[in-house]
Amino acid sequence: MWRDDQPIYIQLKEKIVHLILTGVYQEGEALPSVRSVAAEFNINHLTVAKAYQELVDNMIIEKRRGLGMYVLPAARENLLMIEKKKFFEEEVPVLKKRLAELNVDAAELLARLQKEEL
């Protein structure tokens, strides 16, 4: 389940981000406890806490004393902005380079995307 190319807490954070973006976790909804996530994925609870803390630092979730972690209002909208920026800064340059290597122009790429032939 876990890849060796990234720390587990980052992979867990990305999984939670994905679950928020896809609507599995809704704004205002409680996240599973640190201990339950640690048990489910057989990882250290400190790893889960670190992933949650990064999401708190990014203002995606909040800790409610005695209640747990909750998805903040507008979290999905904020994540969309963050993820789009990351996509255009990190992934598009790699895609652009690969398209040039394969001699695929923007028109061909767009046509294939619109036909969903990928």
C-alpha positions as CSV (number, residue, x, y, z in Angstrom):
1,M,0.0,0.0,0.0
2,W,2.7,2.5,0.9
3,R,5.4,3.5,-1.6
4,D,9.0,3.8,-0.7
5,D,9.5,7.1,-2.6
6,Q,7.8,9.3,0.0
7,P,7.3,9.4,3.7
8,I,4.1,7.6,4.9
9,Y,2.7,10.7,6.5
10,I,2.8,12.6,3.2
11,Q,1.1,9.7,1.4
12,L,-1.5,9.6,4.1
13,K,-2.0,13.4,3.8
14,E,-2.5,13.0,0.1
15,K,-5.0,10.2,0.6
16,I,-7.0,12.4,2.9
17,V,-6.8,15.3,0.4
18,H,-8.1,13.0,-2.3
19,L,-11.0,11.8,0.0
20,I,-12.0,15.5,0.7
21,L,-11.7,16.4,-3.0
22,T,-13.9,13.4,-4.0
23,G,-16.5,14.2,-1.4
24,V,-15.9,11.1,0.8
25,Y,-15.1,13.5,3.7
26,Q,-17.5,16.5,3.6
27,E,-16.9,19.9,5.0
28,G,-17.8,19.9,8.7
29,E,-17.5,16.2,9.0
30,A,-15.3,14.5,11.6
31,L,-12.3,12.5,10.4
32,P,-11.5,9.1,11.9
33,S,-9.4,9.3,15.1
34,V,-5.6,9.2,14.9
35,R,-5.7,5.8,16.7
36,S,-8.3,4.3,14.4
37,V,-6.4,5.4,11.2
38,A,-3.2,4.0,12.7
39,A,-4.8,0.7,13.5
40,E,-6.5,0.5,10.1
41,F,-3.3,1.1,8.1
42,N,-1.0,-0.6,10.7
43,I,1.1,2.5,11.0
44,N,2.4,4.5,14.0
45,H,-0.1,6.9,15.5
46,L,2.6,9.6,15.4
47,T,2.7,9.3,11.6
48,V,-1.1,9.8,11.4
49,A,-0.8,12.8,13.8
50,K,1.9,14.3,11.6
51,A,-0.3,14.0,8.5
52,Y,-3.2,15.5,10.3
53,Q,-1.0,18.4,11.6
54,E,0.0,19.3,8.1
55,L,-3.6,19.5,7.1
56,V,-4.3,21.7,10.1
57,D,-1.3,23.9,9.2
58,N,-2.8,24.2,5.6
59,M,-6.1,25.1,7.1
60,I,-7.9,22.1,5.6
61,I,-8.9,20.5,8.9
62,E,-9.2,21.7,12.5
63,K,-8.8,20.1,15.9
64,R,-11.8,20.5,18.1
65,R,-10.6,19.9,21.7
66,G,-12.1,16.7,23.0
67,L,-14.0,16.0,19.8
68,G,-11.3,15.2,17.2
69,M,-10.4,16.5,13.7
70,Y,-13.0,18.1,11.4
71,V,-12.9,19.2,7.8
72,L,-13.1,23.0,7.7
73,P,-15.7,24.9,5.7
74,A,-14.3,25.8,2.2
75,A,-11.7,23.0,2.6
76,R,-12.6,21.5,-0.8
77,E,-12.4,24.9,-2.5
78,N,-9.0,25.6,-0.9
79,L,-7.7,22.2,-1.9
80,L,-8.8,22.6,-5.5
81,M,-6.8,25.9,-5.7
82,I,-3.8,24.3,-4.0
83,E,-4.0,21.1,-6.2
84,K,-4.5,23.0,-9.4
85,K,-1.5,25.2,-8.7
86,K,0.6,22.1,-7.9
87,F,-0.7,20.4,-11.1
88,F,0.3,23.4,-13.3
89,E,3.7,24.0,-11.6
90,E,4.8,20.3,-11.2
91,E,2.9,18.0,-13.5
92,V,2.3,20.1,-16.6
93,P,6.0,20.8,-17.3
94,V,6.7,17.1,-17.2
95,L,3.7,16.4,-19.5
96,K,4.9,19.2,-21.9
97,K,8.3,17.7,-22.0
98,R,6.9,14.2,-22.8
99,L,4.6,15.6,-25.5
100,A,7.6,17.2,-27.1
101,E,9.5,14.0,-27.0
102,L,6.6,12.2,-28.7
103,N,6.0,15.1,-31.2
104,V,2.4,15.5,-30.0
105,D,1.1,19.0,-30.4
106,A,-1.5,20.8,-28.2
107,A,-4.3,20.3,-30.8
108,E,-3.8,16.5,-30.9
109,L,-3.7,16.3,-27.2
110,L,-6.8,18.4,-26.8
111,A,-8.6,16.3,-29.5
112,R,-7.7,13.1,-27.7
113,L,-8.7,14.5,-24.3
114,Q,-12.1,15.5,-25.7
115,K,-12.6,12.1,-27.2
116,E,-11.5,10.4,-24.0
117,E,-9.2,8.1,-25.9
118,L,-6.5,8.2,-23.3
